[in-house]
């Protein structure tokens, strides 16, 4: 076919006019801009992270207050990029249920502790031992130290990611339907404990009948006489309203309880480094806030318990401690010299 000059152009060749070239250039430029905009919006969408925070504690308890503090702080640090959705009162299930969900890769974290995590690494259980220390600051030195950091890395290989390592849950006491002043008073009493080996062995050693059950099932069990008492920090005992059914608070103070927030490594390994850094730093600051708040709230709640008719008993802790000490010899699965190593770090 002849071209405009009267000659023949090669078959398949398309002549583009100057106007056509300009039009094509604009079209290509527009397509590139559109693809960049789409990629940018997809990246922005991918950057938004939502994490469910599940816990057994009720709204208004100090733990719930600290979770709100963490939620607000993280939203501020991330300019709204990372949001926490709070699910108190066991809405998503028990601690074990939620931990399993997290390990499957779901975007959920939950309250935990080394007593529970000893199921995955037995050595961790030593930090949940009875009467290990009365000084939370000494205990946090271990949690901030190289031994615990190494354990945290090992847990990642087993699917567990520690998000917050420094929450002060409180000093665990006993509220009961009968007064407890000596270990003799504990004999035959059914005391609710979490389902971990260390606390079960501790209450057996002190003479009680430990009765493991989720926290969410404990109030009806106490009301119906299935159990005679409950152990937990004061803020939890009060927040769960156990003082309505049990009128004796015995300050045995057998465990300084550090709580952890844990999630699944399958989820957290997908997050970019900058987001992980924000989450961890914000969580740590929330943990520091808990260390101040917990002590303040415990003192307030003891007074509220007294107003509710609860007798507060300052027991002689020495006989309880003497009985509980043998627990540390009942874990052959621990690394050799573990208890002595931890005691040395605490002193």
C-alpha positions as a Markdown table, in Angstrom:
| # | Residue | x | y | z |
|---|---|---|---|---|
| 1 | Unk | 0.0 | 0.0 | 0.0 |
| 2 | Unk | 1.5 | 3.4 | -1.0 |
| 3 | Unk | 2.4 | 5.8 | 1.8 |
| 4 | Unk | 1.8 | 9.5 | 1.8 |
| 5 | Unk | 4.9 | 10.0 | -0.4 |
| 6 | Unk | 3.6 | 7.6 | -2.9 |
| 7 | Unk | 6.0 | 4.8 | -2.0 |
| 8 | Unk | 5.3 | 1.4 | -0.4 |
| 9 | Unk | 5.8 | 1.0 | 3.4 |
| 10 | Unk | 6.7 | -2.4 | 4.9 |
| 11 | Unk | 3.8 | -4.7 | 5.9 |
| 12 | Unk | 2.9 | -4.3 | 9.6 |
| 13 | Unk | 4.5 | -0.9 | 9.9 |
| 14 | Unk | 2.2 | 1.8 | 11.4 |
| 15 | Unk | 3.1 | 5.4 | 10.8 |
| 16 | Unk | 2.3 | 7.7 | 13.8 |
| 17 | Unk | 1.7 | 11.4 | 13.2 |
| 18 | Unk | 3.3 | 13.9 | 15.6 |
| 19 | Unk | -0.1 | 14.4 | 17.3 |
| 20 | Unk | -0.4 | 10.6 | 17.7 |
| 21 | Unk | 3.0 | 10.5 | 19.3 |
| 22 | Unk | 2.1 | 13.2 | 21.8 |
| 23 | Unk | -1.2 | 11.4 | 22.6 |
| 24 | Unk | 0.6 | 8.1 | 23.1 |
| 25 | Unk | 3.2 | 9.7 | 25.4 |
| 26 | Unk | 0.5 | 11.3 | 27.5 |
| 27 | Unk | -1.3 | 7.9 | 27.7 |
| 28 | Unk | 1.8 | 6.1 | 28.8 |
| 29 | Unk | 2.6 | 8.8 | 31.3 |
| 30 | Unk | -0.9 | 8.6 | 32.7 |
| 31 | Unk | -0.7 | 4.8 | 33.0 |
| 32 | Unk | 2.6 | 5.0 | 34.9 |
| 33 | Unk | 1.2 | 7.6 | 37.2 |
| 34 | Unk | -1.9 | 5.5 | 37.8 |
| 35 | Unk | 0.1 | 2.4 | 38.5 |
| 36 | Unk | 2.3 | 4.3 | 41.0 |
| 37 | Unk | -0.8 | 5.7 | 42.7 |
| 38 | Unk | -2.3 | 2.2 | 42.9 |
| 39 | Unk | 0.9 | 0.8 | 44.3 |
| 40 | Unk | 1.2 | 3.6 | 46.8 |
| 41 | Unk | -2.4 | 3.1 | 48.0 |
| 42 | Unk | -1.8 | -0.7 | 48.2 |
| 43 | Unk | 1.3 | -0.1 | 50.2 |
| 44 | Unk | -0.5 | 2.3 | 52.5 |
| 45 | Unk | -3.3 | -0.3 | 52.9 |
| 46 | Unk | -0.8 | -3.0 | 53.7 |
| 47 | Unk | 0.9 | -0.8 | 56.3 |
| 48 | Unk | -2.2 | -0.6 | 58.4 |
| 49 | Unk | -2.1 | -3.2 | 61.2 |
| 50 | Unk | -4.8 | -4.3 | 63.6 |
| 51 | Unk | -4.1 | -6.5 | 66.6 |
| 52 | Unk | -6.6 | -8.0 | 68.9 |
| 53 | Unk | -5.7 | -8.0 | 72.6 |
| 54 | Unk | -7.5 | -10.7 | 74.6 |
| 55 | Unk | -7.5 | -11.1 | 78.3 |
| 56 | Unk | -9.5 | -12.6 | 81.2 |
| 57 | Unk | -9.6 | -9.4 | 83.3 |
| 58 | Unk | -12.7 | -7.3 | 83.4 |
| 59 | Unk | -13.2 | -3.7 | 82.2 |
| 60 | Unk | -12.0 | -1.3 | 84.9 |
| 61 | Unk | -9.3 | -3.5 | 86.4 |
| 62 | Unk | -5.8 | -2.1 | 86.4 |
| 63 | Unk | -4.8 | -4.5 | 83.6 |
| 64 | Unk | -7.6 | -3.2 | 81.4 |
| 65 | Unk | -6.5 | 0.4 | 82.2 |
| 66 | Unk | -3.0 | -0.4 | 81.1 |
| 67 | Unk | -4.2 | -2.0 | 77.9 |
| 68 | Unk | -6.1 | 1.2 | 77.1 |
| 69 | Unk | -2.9 | 3.2 | 77.8 |
| 70 | Unk | -1.0 | 0.9 | 75.4 |
| 71 | Unk | -3.7 | 1.2 | 72.8 |
| 72 | Unk | -3.7 | 5.0 | 72.9 |
| 73 | Unk | 0.1 | 5.3 | 73.0 |
| 74 | Unk | 0.7 | 3.0 | 70.1 |
| 75 | Unk | -2.0 | 4.7 | 67.9 |
| 76 | Unk | -0.2 | 8.0 | 68.6 |
| 77 | Unk | 3.3 | 6.7 | 67.9 |
| 78 | Unk | 2.2 | 5.1 | 64.6 |
| 79 | Unk | -0.1 | 8.0 | 63.5 |
| 80 | Unk | -3.0 | 5.6 | 63.5 |
| 81 | Unk | -1.2 | 3.0 | 61.4 |
| 82 | Unk | -1.3 | 0.4 | 64.2 |
| 83 | Unk | -4.5 | -0.2 | 66.2 |
| 84 | Unk | -5.2 | -2.4 | 69.1 |
| 85 | Unk | -8.7 | -3.9 | 69.6 |
| 86 | Unk | -9.4 | -4.8 | 73.2 |
| 87 | Unk | -11.3 | -7.9 | 74.2 |
| 88 | Unk | -11.6 | -8.2 | 78.0 |
| 89 | Unk | -13.6 | -10.7 | 80.1 |
| 90 | Unk | -12.4 | -13.8 | 78.2 |
| 91 | Unk | -14.4 | -12.8 | 75.1 |
| 92 | Unk | -12.1 | -14.6 | 72.8 |
| 93 | Unk | -11.6 | -17.6 | 75.1 |
| 94 | Unk | -9.2 | -18.8 | 77.7 |
| 95 | Unk | -5.5 | -17.9 | 77.8 |
| 96 | Unk | -4.7 | -21.3 | 76.3 |
| 97 | Unk | -7.4 | -20.9 | 73.6 |
| 98 | Unk | -6.0 | -17.5 | 72.5 |
| 99 | Unk | -2.4 | -18.6 | 72.7 |
| 100 | Unk | -3.2 | -21.4 | 70.3 |
| 101 | Unk | -5.0 | -19.0 | 68.0 |
| 102 | Unk | -1.9 | -16.8 | 68.0 |
| 103 | Unk | 0.4 | -19.7 | 67.2 |
| 104 | Unk | -1.8 | -20.5 | 64.2 |
| 105 | Unk | -0.9 | -17.0 | 62.8 |
| 106 | Unk | -3.9 | -14.9 | 63.8 |
| 107 | Unk | -3.4 | -11.2 | 64.6 |
| 108 | Unk | -4.1 | -11.7 | 68.4 |
| 109 | Unk | -2.1 | -11.3 | 71.6 |
| 110 | Unk | -3.0 | -12.3 | 75.1 |
| 111 | Unk | -1.9 | -12.0 | 78.7 |
| 112 | Unk | 0.5 | -14.8 | 79.8 |
| 113 | Unk | 3.3 | -15.5 | 82.2 |
| 114 | Unk | 6.3 | -17.8 | 82.6 |
| 115 | Unk | 4.3 | -20.3 | 84.6 |
| 116 | Unk | 2.1 | -20.9 | 81.5 |
| 117 | Unk | 5.1 | -20.7 | 79.1 |
| 118 | Unk | 7.0 | -23.3 | 81.0 |
| 119 | Unk | 4.9 | -25.8 | 79.0 |
| 120 | Unk | 7.1 | -24.7 | 76.0 |
| 121 | Unk | 10.4 | -24.2 | 77.9 |
| 122 | Unk | 10.5 | -25.7 | 81.4 |
| 123 | Unk | 13.3 | -23.5 | 82.6 |
| 124 | Unk | 11.0 | -20.5 | 82.5 |
| 125 | Unk | 9.0 | -21.9 | 85.4 |
| 126 | Unk | 11.7 | -21.0 | 87.9 |
| 127 | Unk | 10.7 | -17.3 | 87.7 |
| 128 | Unk | 7.2 | -18.3 | 88.8 |
| 129 | Unk | 8.5 | -20.1 | 91.9 |
| 130 | Unk | 7.1 | -19.3 | 95.4 |
| 131 | Unk | 8.8 | -16.6 | 97.6 |
| 132 | Unk | 11.5 | -16.1 | 94.9 |
| 133 | Unk | 11.8 | -12.4 | 95.8 |
| 134 | Unk | 9.6 | -9.7 | 97.4 |
| 135 | Unk | 11.3 | -7.0 | 95.3 |
| 136 | Unk | 9.7 | -6.5 | 91.8 |
| 137 | Unk | 12.7 | -4.4 | 90.7 |
| 138 | Unk | 15.1 | -7.3 | 91.3 |
| 139 | Unk | 12.8 | -9.6 | 89.3 |
| 140 | Unk | 12.6 | -7.2 | 86.4 |
| 141 | Unk | 16.4 | -7.2 | 86.2 |
| 142 | Unk | 16.2 | -10.9 | 85.3 |
| 143 | Unk | 13.4 | -10.2 | 82.7 |
| 144 | Unk | 15.5 | -7.4 | 81.2 |
| 145 | Unk | 18.7 | -9.5 | 81.3 |
| 146 | Unk | 20.5 | -11.8 | 78.8 |
| 147 | Unk | 19.1 | -15.1 | 80.2 |
| 148 | Unk | 15.5 | -14.1 | 79.6 |
| 149 | Unk | 16.3 | -12.5 | 76.2 |
| 150 | Unk | 17.9 | -15.8 | 75.1 |
| 151 | Unk | 14.8 | -17.6 | 76.3 |
| 152 | Unk | 12.6 | -15.2 | 74.3 |
| 153 | Unk | 14.5 | -16.0 | 71.1 |
| 154 | Unk | 14.1 | -19.7 | 71.7 |
| 155 | Unk | 10.3 | -19.3 | 72.2 |
| 156 | Unk | 10.1 | -17.6 | 68.8 |
| 157 | Unk | 11.4 | -20.9 | 67.2 |
| 158 | Unk | 8.5 | -22.6 | 69.0 |
| 159 | Unk | 6.0 | -20.1 | 67.6 |
| 160 | Unk | 5.6 | -17.7 | 70.5 |
| 161 | Unk | 6.5 | -14.0 | 70.3 |
| 162 | Unk | 6.8 | -12.0 | 73.6 |
| 163 | Unk | 5.5 | -8.5 | 73.0 |
| 164 | Unk | 5.5 | -7.1 | 76.5 |
| 165 | Unk | 8.0 | -8.6 | 79.0 |
| 166 | Unk | 7.5 | -6.3 | 82.0 |
| 167 | Unk | 4.0 | -6.0 | 83.2 |
| 168 | Unk | 3.7 | -6.0 | 87.0 |
| 169 | Unk | 0.6 | -8.0 | 87.7 |
| 170 | Unk | 1.0 | -7.8 | 91.4 |
| 171 | Unk | 1.7 | -9.8 | 94.5 |
| 172 | Unk | -0.5 | -12.9 | 94.7 |
| 173 | Unk | -2.6 | -13.3 | 97.9 |
| 174 | Unk | -5.5 | -15.6 | 98.9 |
| 175 | Unk | -9.1 | -14.7 | 99.4 |
| 176 | Unk | -11.3 | -17.4 | 101.0 |
| 177 | Unk | -14.5 | -18.2 | 102.8 |
| 178 | Unk | -12.6 | -19.3 | 105.9 |
| 179 | Unk | -9.7 | -17.4 | 107.6 |
| 180 | Unk | -6.2 | -18.6 | 106.7 |
| 181 | Unk | -3.6 | -17.6 | 109.2 |
| 182 | Unk | -1.3 | -20.7 | 109.1 |
| 183 | Unk | -0.6 | -23.5 | 106.7 |
| 184 | Unk | -2.7 | -25.7 | 109.0 |
| 185 | Unk | -5.7 | -23.6 | 108.0 |
| 186 | Unk | -5.1 | -24.3 | 104.3 |
| 187 | Unk | -5.4 | -28.1 | 104.8 |
| 188 | Unk | -8.2 | -29.5 | 102.8 |
| 189 | Unk | -9.2 | -26.1 | 101.3 |
| 190 | Unk | -9.9 | -26.1 | 97.6 |
| 191 | Unk | -8.0 | -23.1 | 96.2 |
| 192 | Unk | -8.4 | -22.0 | 92.6 |
| 193 | Unk | -5.1 | -21.7 | 90.8 |
| 194 | Unk | -4.2 | -21.3 | 87.1 |
| 195 | Unk | -3.5 | -24.4 | 85.2 |
| 196 | Unk | 0.3 | -24.5 | 85.5 |
| 197 | Unk | 2.5 | -27.0 | 87.3 |
| 198 | Unk | 4.4 | -24.5 | 89.5 |
| 199 | Unk | 1.4 | -23.1 | 91.2 |
| 200 | Unk | -0.3 | -26.5 | 91.6 |
| 201 | Unk | 2.9 | -27.9 | 93.3 |
| 202 | Unk | 3.2 | -24.7 | 95.4 |
| 203 | Unk | -0.3 | -25.1 | 96.9 |
| 204 | Unk | 0.1 | -28.8 | 97.4 |
| 205 | Unk | 3.4 | -28.0 | 99.3 |
| 206 | Unk | 1.6 | -25.5 | 101.5 |
| 207 | Unk | -1.2 | -28.0 | 102.3 |
| 208 | Unk | -4.1 | -26.9 | 100.1 |
| 209 | Unk | -6.0 | -28.8 | 97.4 |
| 210 | Unk | -5.2 | -26.8 | 94.3 |
| 211 | Unk | -8.1 | -26.6 | 91.8 |
| 212 | Unk | -7.0 | -25.4 | 88.3 |
| 213 | Unk | -9.6 | -23.5 | 86.2 |
| 214 | Unk | -9.8 | -20.5 | 83.9 |
| 215 | Unk | -10.3 | -17.2 | 85.6 |
| 216 | Unk | -13.6 | -16.6 | 83.8 |
| 217 | Unk | -15.1 | -19.7 | 85.5 |
| 218 | Unk | -13.9 | -18.9 | 89.0 |
| 219 | Unk | -16.7 | -16.6 | 90.4 |
| 220 | Unk | -19.5 | -19.1 | 89.8 |
| 221 | Unk | -17.3 | -21.9 | 91.2 |
| 222 | Unk | -16.7 | -19.8 | 94.4 |
| 223 | Unk | -20.4 | -18.9 | 94.7 |
| 224 | Unk | -21.5 | -22.5 | 94.3 |
| 225 | Unk | -19.0 | -23.9 | 96.8 |
| 226 | Unk | -17.0 | -25.8 | 94.2 |
| 227 | Unk | -13.9 | -24.0 | 95.6 |
| 228 | Unk | -13.2 | -22.4 | 99.0 |
| 229 | Unk | -10.9 | -19.7 | 97.9 |
| 230 | Unk | -8.9 | -18.0 | 95.1 |
| 231 | Unk | -5.3 | -16.8 | 94.8 |
| 232 | Unk | -4.4 | -13.8 | 92.7 |
| 233 | Unk | -3.1 | -10.2 | 93.0 |
| 234 | Unk | -5.4 | -7.9 | 95.0 |
| 235 | Unk | -6.5 | -5.9 | 91.9 |
| 236 | Unk | -7.7 | -9.1 | 90.2 |
| 237 | Unk | -9.4 | -10.4 | 93.3 |
| 238 | Unk | -11.3 | -7.2 | 93.7 |
| 239 | Unk | -12.0 | -6.6 | 90.0 |
| 240 | Unk | -13.5 | -10.1 | 89.7 |
| 241 | Unk | -15.7 | -9.3 | 92.7 |
| 242 | Unk | -14.6 | -12.3 | 94.8 |
| 243 | Unk | -15.1 | -10.2 | 97.9 |
| 244 | Unk | -18.9 | -10.7 | 97.4 |
| 245 | Unk | -18.5 | -14.4 | 98.2 |
| 246 | Unk | -15.3 | -14.6 | 100.3 |
| 247 | Unk | -14.7 | -12.4 | 103.3 |
| 248 | Unk | -11.1 | -13.2 | 104.3 |
| 249 | Unk | -8.0 | -11.9 | 102.6 |
| 250 | Unk | -4.8 | -13.5 | 103.7 |
| 251 | Unk | -1.7 | -11.7 | 102.7 |
| 252 | Unk | 0.5 | -14.7 | 102.1 |
| 253 | Unk | 2.3 | -12.9 | 99.3 |
| 254 | Unk | 3.8 | -16.1 | 97.9 |
| 255 | Unk | 4.5 | -14.9 | 94.4 |
| 256 | Unk | 5.6 | -11.6 | 92.8 |
| 257 | Unk | 3.9 | -11.9 | 89.5 |
| 258 | Unk | 5.3 | -10.5 | 86.3 |
| 259 | Unk | 2.8 | -10.9 | 83.4 |
| 260 | Unk | 3.7 | -11.0 | 79.7 |
| 261 | Unk | 1.8 | -10.1 | 76.6 |
| 262 | Unk | 2.4 | -12.8 | 73.9 |
| 263 | Unk | 1.4 | -13.4 | 70.3 |
| 264 | Unk | 2.4 | -15.7 | 67.5 |
| 265 | Unk | 5.7 | -15.5 | 65.7 |
| 266 | Unk | 3.8 | -16.5 | 62.5 |
| 267 | Unk | 2.1 | -13.2 | 62.6 |
| 268 | Unk | 4.8 | -10.9 | 64.0 |
| 269 | Unk | 7.4 | -12.2 | 61.6 |
| 270 | Unk | 5.3 | -10.7 | 58.8 |
| 271 | Unk | 5.5 | -7.1 | 60.1 |
| 272 | Unk | 8.2 | -4.7 | 58.9 |
| 273 | Unk | 11.0 | -3.8 | 61.3 |
| 274 | Unk | 9.8 | -0.2 | 62.0 |
| 275 | Unk | 6.3 | -1.5 | 63.0 |
| 276 | Unk | 7.8 | -4.2 | 65.3 |
| 277 | Unk | 10.0 | -1.6 | 66.9 |
| 278 | Unk | 7.0 | 0.7 | 67.6 |
| 279 | Unk | 5.0 | -2.2 | 69.0 |
| 280 | Unk | 7.7 | -3.4 | 71.3 |
| 281 | Unk | 8.7 | 0.1 | 72.5 |
| 282 | Unk | 5.1 | 1.1 | 73.2 |
| 283 | Unk | 4.5 | -2.2 | 75.0 |
| 284 | Unk | 7.5 | -1.8 | 77.2 |
| 285 | Unk | 6.4 | 1.7 | 78.2 |
| 286 | Unk | 3.0 | 0.4 | 79.0 |
| 287 | Unk | 4.7 | -2.2 | 81.2 |
| 288 | Unk | 6.5 | 0.5 | 83.0 |
| 289 | Unk | 3.2 | 2.3 | 83.6 |
| 290 | Unk | 1.8 | -0.9 | 85.1 |
| 291 | Unk | 4.6 | -1.0 | 87.7 |
| 292 | Unk | 3.5 | 2.3 | 89.1 |
| 293 | Unk | -0.3 | 1.7 | 88.7 |
| 294 | Unk | -0.5 | -1.8 | 90.2 |
| 295 | Unk | 1.0 | -0.8 | 93.6 |
| 296 | Unk | -1.3 | 2.3 | 93.8 |
| 297 | Unk | -4.4 | 0.3 | 92.9 |
| 298 | Unk | -3.6 | -2.5 | 95.3 |
| 299 | Unk | -3.5 | -0.1 | 98.2 |
| 300 | Unk | -6.8 | 1.4 | 97.1 |
| 301 | Unk | -8.5 | -1.9 | 96.7 |
| 302 | Unk | -7.5 | -3.3 | 100.0 |
| 303 | Unk | -9.4 | -0.4 | 101.6 |
| 304 | Unk | -12.4 | -1.0 | 99.3 |
| 305 | Unk | -12.4 | -4.7 | 100.4 |
| 306 | Unk | -12.4 | -3.7 | 104.0 |
| 307 | Unk | -15.4 | -1.5 | 103.3 |
| 308 | Unk | -17.1 | -4.5 | 101.8 |
| 309 | Unk | -16.7 | -6.4 | 105.0 |
| 310 | Unk | -13.5 | -8.3 | 104.2 |
| 311 | Unk | -11.1 | -9.1 | 107.1 |
| 312 | Unk | -7.5 | -8.5 | 106.0 |
| 313 | Unk | -5.1 | -10.9 | 107.7 |
| 314 | Unk | -1.4 | -10.2 | 107.8 |
| 315 | Unk | 0.0 | -13.7 | 108.2 |
| 316 | Unk | 3.4 | -14.8 | 109.4 |
| 317 | Unk | 4.8 | -15.8 | 105.9 |
| 318 | Unk | 7.8 | -17.8 | 107.2 |
| 319 | Unk | 5.9 | -21.1 | 107.8 |
| 320 | Unk | 4.3 | -20.9 | 104.3 |
| 321 | Unk | 7.7 | -20.2 | 102.8 |
| 322 | Unk | 9.4 | -23.1 | 104.6 |
| 323 | Unk | 6.9 | -25.5 | 103.2 |
| 324 | Unk | 7.0 | -24.1 | 99.7 |
| 325 | Unk | 10.7 | -24.2 | 99.4 |
| 326 | Unk | 10.8 | -27.9 | 98.5 |
| 327 | Unk | 9.0 | -27.1 | 95.2 |
| 328 | Unk | 12.4 | -26.1 | 93.8 |
| 329 | Unk | 13.7 | -29.6 | 94.0 |
| 330 | Unk | 10.7 | -31.1 | 92.1 |
| 331 | Unk | 11.7 | -30.2 | 88.5 |
| 332 | Unk | 14.4 | -32.6 | 87.3 |
| 333 | Unk | 13.8 | -31.2 | 83.7 |
| 334 | Unk | 15.3 | -27.9 | 84.7 |
| 335 | Unk | 18.9 | -27.1 | 83.5 |
| 336 | Unk | 21.5 | -28.0 | 86.1 |
| 337 | Unk | 22.1 | -25.2 | 88.6 |
| 338 | Unk | 19.2 | -23.1 | 87.3 |
| 339 | Unk | 17.7 | -22.2 | 90.6 |
| 340 | Unk | 21.0 | -21.1 | 92.1 |
| 341 | Unk | 21.8 | -19.1 | 88.9 |
| 342 | Unk | 18.5 | -17.2 | 89.1 |
| 343 | Unk | 18.9 | -16.6 | 92.9 |
| 344 | Unk | 22.4 | -15.2 | 92.2 |
| 345 | Unk | 21.0 | -12.8 | 89.6 |
| 346 | Unk | 18.3 | -11.6 | 92.1 |
| 347 | Unk | 20.9 | -10.7 | 94.8 |
